[in-house]
Amino acid sequence: MSEGPGVLGYVPGAWDMFHIGHLNILKRSRERCDRLVVGVVTDEALFAAKGKHPVIPFEERCEVVAGMAIVDEVVPDFSSDKLEVWGRVGFDVLFKGDDWRGTPKGDKLERDMASVGVEVSYFPYTAHTSSTLLRQLLAER
């Protein structure tokens, strides 16, 4: 569990080509915890998970997220295994977009987090804007 009083929230993400969907999940997460830690997935972990490199380099993605007043801390996220980052951060609740709910990866996340007493809280996914959609639009030009 987190050190000190209150709820420590964690939001993992690529945060590539930062857009309104990213802002929405960060704002909603902040409302549900006392301290918000944001994990920025490394370039290597993103490539391993998705088979493509981010548009914005890791260091710049970290700076963008860290520059937001609603974010208390930014940490590197090295793996799709959220138990690894939980071991370093010790968060109480993990926030994700609801596009994960009911999927094999979401079910695994819920099982893993339940094993250490962490709640997984879902927020509505912003379907009309995503980094994947932005990549497609840029490729068309």
LUMKE-635512 format. One record per atom (N, C-alpha, C, CB): residue in three letters; z, y, x. Coordinates in steps of 0.1 Angstrom, whole numbers, padded with zeros to 4 digits, always signed. Glycine has a CB too. Example, Ala and Ser with C-alpha at 12.3 -4.5 7.8 and 13.67 -1.06 7.14 Angstrom:
BEGIN
Ala+0078-0057+0132Ala+0078-0045+0123Ala+0078-0033+0132Ala+0090-0045+0113Ser+0071-0022+0128Ser+0071-0011+0137Ser+0079+0000+0129Ser+0057-0006+0141
***
This chain:
BEGIN
Met+0000-0012+0008Met+0000+0000+0000Met+0000+0012+0009Met+0012+0000-0010Ser-0003+0024+0003Ser-0004+0036+0010Ser+0010+0041+0015Ser-0011+0047+0002Glu+0010+0048+0025Glu+0023+0054+0030Glu+0025+0067+0022Glu+0022+0057+0045Gly+0038+0069+0020Gly+0042+0082+0013Gly+0040+0080-0002Gly+0034+0093+0018Pro+0043+0091-0010Pro+0043+0090-0024Pro+0029+0092-0030Pro+0051+0101-0030Gly+0027+0087-0042Gly+0014+0089-0048Gly+0004+0078-0046Gly+0008+0102-0044Val-0007+0079-0052Val-0018+0069-0052Val-0029+0073-0042Val-0024+0068-0066Leu-0032+0064-0033Leu-0042+0066-0023Leu-0055+0059-0028Leu-0038+0060-0009Gly-0065+0067-0030Gly-0078+0062-0035Gly-0088+0061-0024Gly-0083+0071-0046Tyr-0097+0052-0026Tyr-0108+0050-0016Tyr-0121+0049-0023Tyr-0105+0037-0007Val-0131+0056-0017Val-0145+0055-0023Val-0154+0052-0011Val-0149+0068-0030Pro-0160+0040-0011Pro-0170+0037+0000Pro-0184+0041-0005Pro-0170+0022+0003Gly-0192+0045+0005Gly-0206+0048+0001Gly-0214+0051+0013Gly-0206+0059-0009Ala-0227+0051+0011Ala-0237+0055+0022Ala-0237+0071+0022Ala-0251+0050+0019Trp-0237+0077+0011Trp-0237+0092+0010Trp-0250+0097+0017Trp-0225+0098+0016Asp-0260+0090+0016Asp-0273+0094+0021Asp-0280+0103+0012Asp-0282+0081+0025Met-0286+0114+0016Met-0293+0124+0008Met-0283+0128-0004Met-0306+0118+0002Phe-0272+0133+0000Phe-0262+0137-0010Phe-0267+0143-0022Phe-0251+0146-0003His-0263+0138-0034His-0268+0143-0047His-0258+0143-0057His-0280+0134-0051Ile-0261+0147-0070Ile-0252+0149-0080Ile-0244+0136-0084Ile-0259+0154-0093Gly-0250+0125-0083Gly-0243+0112-0085Gly-0231+0110-0075Gly-0252+0100-0084His-0234+0114-0063His-0223+0113-0052His-0212+0123-0056His-0229+0117-0038Leu-0216+0135-0059Leu-0205+0145-0063Leu-0197+0140-0075Leu-0212+0159-0066Asn-0204+0135-0085Asn-0197+0130-0097Asn-0187+0119-0094Asn-0207+0124-0107Ile-0190+0109-0086Ile-0180+0099-0083Ile-0169+0104-0075Ile-0187+0087-0076Leu-0171+0114-0066Leu-0160+0119-0058Leu-0151+0128-0066Leu-0166+0128-0046Lys-0157+0136-0075Lys-0148+0144-0084Lys-0140+0135-0094Lys-0157+0153-0092Arg-0146+0125-0099Arg-0139+0116-0109Arg-0128+0108-0101Arg-0148+0106-0115Ser-0131+0104-0089Ser-0121+0097-0081Ser-0109+0106-0078Ser-0128+0092-0068Arg-0112+0118-0074Arg-0101+0127-0070Arg-0092+0129-0082Arg-0107+0141-0066Glu-0097+0129-0094Glu-0088+0131-0106Glu-0079+0119-0108Glu-0097+0133-0118Arg-0082+0108-0102Arg-0074+0096-0105Arg-0065+0092-0093Arg-0083+0084-0108Cys-0064+0100-0083Cys-0055+0097-0072Cys-0049+0110-0066Cys-0063+0089-0061Asp-0039+0108-0058Asp-0032+0119-0051Asp-0038+0123-0038Asp-0017+0116-0049Arg-0044+0113-0032Arg-0051+0115-0019Arg-0063+0107-0019Arg-0041+0111-0007Leu-0075+0113-0015Leu-0087+0106-0015Leu-0093+0104-0001Leu-0097+0114-0024Val-0095+0091+0002Val-0102+0088+0015Val-0116+0083+0011Val-0093+0077+0023Val-0126+0088+0019Val-0139+0084+0016Val-0145+0076+0028Val-0148+0096+0013Gly-0150+0064+0025Gly-0156+0056+0036Gly-0171+0059+0037Gly-0154+0041+0033Val-0176+0062+0049Val-0190+0064+0051Val-0195+0052+0058Val-0193+0078+0059Val-0204+0045+0052Val-0210+0032+0058Val-0218+0036+0070Val-0218+0024+0047Thr-0216+0029+0081Thr-0223+0032+0093Thr-0238+0028+0091Thr-0217+0023+0105Asp-0246+0034+0100Asp-0260+0031+0100Asp-0263+0016+0101Asp-0267+0039+0111Glu-0256+0010+0110Glu-0258-0005+0113Glu-0254-0013+0101Glu-0249-0009+0125Ala-0243-0010+0095Ala-0238-0017+0083Ala-0248-0015+0071Ala-0224-0013+0079Leu-0254-0003+0070Leu-0263-0001+0059Leu-0276-0009+0062Leu-0267+0014+0059Phe-0281-0009+0074Phe-0293-0017+0077Phe-0290-0032+0074Phe-0297-0015+0092Ala-0278-0037+0078Ala-0275-0051+0076Ala-0275-0054+0061Ala-0262-0054+0083Ala-0270-0045+0053Ala-0268-0047+0039Ala-0281-0045+0031Ala-0258-0039+0033Lys-0289-0035+0035Lys-0301-0031+0027Lys-0314-0033+0033Lys-0299-0017+0022Gly-0314-0036+0046Gly-0326-0038+0054Gly-0334-0025+0056Gly-0335-0047+0046Lys-0327-0014+0055Lys-0334-0001+0058Lys-0323+0009+0064Lys-0340+0005+0045His-0328+0018+0071His-0320+0028+0078His-0318+0040+0068His-0325+0033+0091Pro-0306+0047+0069Pro-0304+0059+0061Pro-0314+0070+0066Pro-0290+0063+0061Val-0316+0079+0057Val-0324+0091+0061Val-0316+0100+0069Val-0330+0098+0048Ile-0304+0102+0065Ile-0294+0111+0072Ile-0286+0103+0082Ile-0286+0119+0062Pro-0284+0107+0095Pro-0276+0099+0104Pro-0261+0099+0100Pro-0278+0104+0118Phe-0255+0088+0105Phe-0240+0086+0102Phe-0232+0099+0104Phe-0235+0075+0110Glu-0233+0105+0116Glu-0224+0116+0119Glu-0226+0128+0109Glu-0227+0121+0133Glu-0239+0130+0105Glu-0241+0141+0096Glu-0236+0138+0082Glu-0256+0144+0095Arg-0238+0125+0078Arg-0232+0121+0065Arg-0217+0123+0064Arg-0236+0106+0062Cys-0211+0119+0075Cys-0196+0121+0076Cys-0193+0136+0075Cys-0191+0116+0090Glu-0200+0145+0082Glu-0197+0159+0081Glu-0199+0165+0067Glu-0206+0167+0091Val-0210+0160+0060Val-0212+0165+0046Val-0200+0162+0037Val-0225+0159+0041Val-0196+0149+0038Val-0185+0144+0029Val-0172+0151+0033Val-0183+0129+0030Ala-0169+0152+0046Ala-0157+0158+0051Ala-0156+0173+0048Ala-0155+0156+0066Gly-0167+0179+0046Gly-0167+0194+0042Gly-0163+0197+0028Gly-0180+0199+0045Met-0161+0187+0020Met-0157+0189+0006Met-0142+0190+0005Met-0162+0178-0003Ala-0137+0200-0002Ala-0123+0202-0004Ala-0116+0191-0011Ala-0120+0215-0011Ile-0123+0184-0020Ile-0117+0173-0027Ile-0115+0160-0019Ile-0125+0170-0039Val-0120+0160-0007Val-0119+0148+0002Val-0108+0151+0012Val-0132+0145+0009Asp-0098+0142+0013Asp-0087+0143+0022Asp-0090+0138+0036Asp-0074+0137+0017Glu-0098+0127+0036Glu-0100+0121+0049Glu-0113+0113+0048Glu-0089+0111+0054Val-0121+0112+0059Val-0133+0104+0060Val-0131+0093+0071Val-0146+0113+0063Val-0134+0081+0067Val-0133+0070+0077Val-0146+0063+0078Val-0121+0060+0073Pro-0150+0057+0089Pro-0162+0048+0090Pro-0159+0035+0082Pro-0165+0045+0105Asp-0170+0031+0076Asp-0169+0018+0068Asp-0180+0009+0075Asp-0173+0020+0053Phe-0174-0001+0082Phe-0183-0009+0091Phe-0188-0022+0084Phe-0174-0014+0103Ser-0184-0025+0072Ser-0188-0038+0066Ser-0188-0037+0051Ser-0178-0048+0071Ser-0195-0047+0045Ser-0194-0048+0031Ser-0181-0055+0026Ser-0207-0056+0025Asp-0174-0060+0036Asp-0161-0066+0033Asp-0150-0055+0032Asp-0157-0077+0044Lys-0146-0052+0020Lys-0137-0041+0018Lys-0123-0044+0022Lys-0137-0036+0004Leu-0120-0057+0025Leu-0107-0061+0030Leu-0105-0056+0044Leu-0105-0076+0030Glu-0116-0054+0051Glu-0116-0049+0065Glu-0111-0035+0065Glu-0130-0050+0072Val-0117-0027+0057Val-0113-0012+0056Val-0099-0011+0050Val-0123-0004+0048Trp-0096-0020+0040Trp-0082-0019+0034Trp-0072-0021+0045Trp-0081-0029+0023Gly-0075-0030+0054Gly-0065-0033+0065Gly-0063-0021+0074Gly-0071-0044+0074Arg-0072-0012+0075Arg-0071+0001+0083Arg-0065+0012+0074Arg-0084+0005+0088Val-0069+0013+0062Val-0065+0025+0053Val-0054+0022+0044Val-0078+0029+0045Gly-0053+0010+0038Gly-0042+0007+0029Gly-0042+0014+0016Gly-0029+0009+0036Phe-0054+0015+0010Phe-0055+0022-0003Phe-0050+0014-0014Phe-0070+0026-0005Asp-0047+0021-0025Asp-0042+0015-0038Asp-0052+0012-0048Asp-0031+0024-0044Val-0063+0020-0048Val-0074+0019-0058Val-0087+0021-0051Val-0072+0028-0070Leu-0097+0013-0054Leu-0110+0015-0049Leu-0119+0019-0060Leu-0116+0002-0041Phe-0127+0030-0058Phe-0136+0035-0069Phe-0150+0031-0066Phe-0135+0050-0070Lys-0158+0027-0076Lys-0172+0023-0074Lys-0180+0027-0087Lys-0174+0008-0072Gly-0193+0029-0085Gly-0201+0031-0097Gly-0202+0018-0105Gly-0215+0035-0093Asp-0203+0020-0119Asp-0203+0008-0127Asp-0216+0000-0127Asp-0201+0013-0141Asp-0225+0003-0118Asp-0237-0005-0116Asp-0232-0018-0108Asp-0247+0002-0108Trp-0220-0018-0103Trp-0214-0030-0096Trp-0207-0039-0106Trp-0205-0026-0085Arg-0203-0034-0117Arg-0195-0042-0127Arg-0202-0054-0132Arg-0190-0033-0139Gly-0196-0065-0132Gly-0202-0077-0137Gly-0213-0084-0129Gly-0208-0074-0150Thr-0215-0078-0116Thr-0225-0084-0107Thr-0217-0094-0098Thr-0232-0073-0099Pro-0225-0102-0091Pro-0218-0111-0081Pro-0210-0103-0070Pro-0228-0120-0074Lys-0216-0092-0065Lys-0209-0084-0055Lys-0197-0077-0061Lys-0219-0074-0048Gly-0198-0072-0073Gly-0187-0066-0080Gly-0176-0076-0083Gly-0191-0060-0093Asp-0179-0088-0087Asp-0169-0098-0089Asp-0162-0102-0077Asp-0176-0111-0096Lys-0169-0103-0065Lys-0163-0106-0053Lys-0154-0095-0048Lys-0174-0109-0042Leu-0158-0082-0050Leu-0150-0071-0047Leu-0137-0071-0055Leu-0158-0058-0050Glu-0138-0074-0068Glu-0126-0074-0076Glu-0117-0085-0071Glu-0130-0076-0091Arg-0122-0097-0068Arg-0113-0108-0063Arg-0107-0104-0050Arg-0122-0121-0061Asp-0115-0099-0041Asp-0109-0095-0028Asp-0098-0085-0029Asp-0120-0090-0019Met-0101-0075-0037Met-0091-0064-0039Met-0078-0069-0046Met-0097-0052-0047Ala-0080-0077-0056Ala-0069-0083-0064Ala-0060-0091-0054Ala-0073-0092-0075Ser-0065-0097-0044Ser-0058-0105-0034Ser-0048-0097-0026Ser-0067-0112-0025Val-0050-0084-0026Val-0041-0075-0018Val-0035-0064-0028Val-0048-0068-0007Gly-0036-0066-0041Gly-0030-0058-0051Gly-0037-0044-0053Gly-0016-0055-0046Val-0049-0044-0050Val-0057-0031-0052Val-0065-0032-0065Val-0066-0029-0040Glu-0064-0021-0072Glu-0072-0020-0084Glu-0086-0015-0081Glu-0065-0009-0094Val-0096-0020-0088Val-0110-0015-0087Val-0113-0008-0100Val-0121-0027-0085Ser-0116+0005-0098Ser-0119+0014-0109Ser-0134+0018-0109Ser-0109+0026-0109Tyr-0140+0016-0120Tyr-0155+0019-0121Tyr-0157+0033-0128Tyr-0162+0008-0128Phe-0167+0040-0124Phe-0172+0052-0131Phe-0186+0051-0134Phe-0169+0064-0122Pro-0191+0058-0144Pro-0205+0057-0148Pro-0214+0061-0137Pro-0208+0066-0160Tyr-0224+0052-0135Tyr-0234+0054-0124Tyr-0244+0065-0129Tyr-0242+0041-0121Thr-0248+0074-0121Thr-0257+0084-0124Thr-0271+0079-0123Thr-0255+0097-0116Ala-0276+0073-0133Ala-0289+0065-0133Ala-0301+0074-0130Ala-0291+0058-0145His-0301+0087-0134His-0313+0095-0133His-0314+0101-0119His-0312+0107-0143Thr-0304+0099-0110Thr-0305+0104-0096Thr-0299+0094-0087Thr-0298+0118-0095Ser-0306+0089-0078Ser-0301+0080-0068Ser-0308+0082-0054Ser-0302+0065-0072Ser-0302+0078-0044Ser-0309+0080-0031Ser-0321+0071-0030Ser-0299+0075-0019Thr-0321+0060-0037Thr-0333+0051-0037Thr-0345+0058-0045Thr-0330+0038-0044Leu-0341+0065-0056Leu-0351+0073-0063Leu-0356+0084-0055Leu-0345+0078-0077Leu-0348+0091-0048Leu-0352+0102-0040Leu-0361+0098-0028Leu-0339+0109-0033Arg-0358+0086-0022Arg-0367+0080-0012Arg-0381+0078-0018Arg-0361+0067-0007Gln-0381+0072-0030Gln-0394+0069-0036Gln-0402+0082-0039Gln-0392+0061-0050Leu-0395+0092-0044Leu-0402+0104-0047Leu-0408+0111-0034Leu-0393+0114-0054Leu-0400+0110-0023Leu-0404+0116-0010Leu-0417+0108-0005Leu-0393+0116+0000Ala-0416+0095-0007Ala-0427+0086-0002Ala-0441+0089-0009Ala-0424+0072-0004Glu-0439+0094-0022Glu-0451+0097-0030Glu-0458+0110-0026Glu-0447+0097-0045Arg-0451+0118-0019Arg-0457+0131-0015Arg-0465+0131-0003Arg-0446+0141-0014
***
